[in-house]
């Protein structure tokens, strides 16, 4: 008989004396935040640091409360309703909106996933010179295996351990000679330069930091945890669980998003102190950033930066494939979830495998991965705005959330994030078509 894991929402004094409570509480929010620093995100932050030095640091301070609010709202919706974001949208929004968002998400995630697999392979060839295709095949197969055949609680444990690879970027930062006076000014004193490159980089950072696949993933993982922990019920059914549940979600999300943005800041500061300082201002991929670091920052910084790319890819690829499968499955009323046996959720797991395989195949075509990533960001932005508007409307409806409607500062931060993302997408469209 399989025993269920200890529920981190339950304060067990025996467990608390042997294991730090924070380690048990962190889960969906930590994994979501860490997966945001995927290889394509690393490329964005590296380019920002290489091209503009320390001047972009403020963007990560600015986006922290906004992304935290949006992710917290998504998590609350999952924990309260017992349904993922697509399931809530299916019940309470027009069918055309749901299908449009799911289609955009599926296409964007698959492209992003393919780019991440390619970046992981490129990083490995820096460490082990040779062809990249064996690494693409290996990483694709490994990600499919972990998602389809590993027990849910063990799978989550693997993802939690993978977040540790992000400390590689703090190690790389320690090896760089950072001008901390300029770095602090870049973080705390926003500096705007109104030219196309600067605006495009701001848009890229915002679009990378606030992505719709993260909303779907964190909401879905809250639902998964309801099934994984025997005591938990949706808050609509058991409102007395609300105080402990919302406190856990808040702590998990704030820590997860802080970790995400601190890692991004470390990447940006490292490349500012090394590449920008040496006049290297053009970075196309995360592997380019790692290769450029070697002669400047030394072997240690190069190795840890490169290993970080591989580790973050292993974390992000399952999240990209999984969030797409959750969204598609819930929109189609399929049995979904990694806590289900694959034989009882064949369409869900089939979507996970197919998205990963299509992403893998992209790497063997003539499609330009950089151009594909750009359009992936555009599609993500196009999907993010209507999803965020729908989320904010539904999260404030008593008919959806019961006694757990979103109010106060969380509500206004959520709407602010929505307006910022809408402005970001509009600016992206304008700069795209006006050159």
Secondary structure, DSSP 8 states (H G I E B T S, - for coil): -------TTS--HHHHHHS-HHHHH-SHHHHHHHHTS-HHHHHHHHHHHHHHGGGGHHHHHHHHHHHHHHHHHHHHHHHHHSS-HHHHHHHHS-HHHHHHHHHHHHHHHHHHHHHHHHHHHHHHHHHS-S-SHHHHHHHHHHHHHHHHHS-HHHHHHHHHHHGGGGHHHHHHHHHS---HHHHHHHHHS-----SHHHHHHHHHHHHHHS-HHHHHHHHHHHHHHHHHSTT---TTT-GGGHHHHHHHHHHHHHHHHHHHHHHHHHHHHHHHHHTGGGT-----SHHHHHHHHHHHH-HHHHHHHHHHHHHHHHHHHHHHHHHHHHHHHHHTT----TTS-GGG-HHHHHHHHHHHHHHHHHTTSS--HHHHHHHHHHHHHHHHHHHHHHHHHHHT-HHHHGGG---HHHHHHHHHHHHHHHHHHHHHHHHHH--
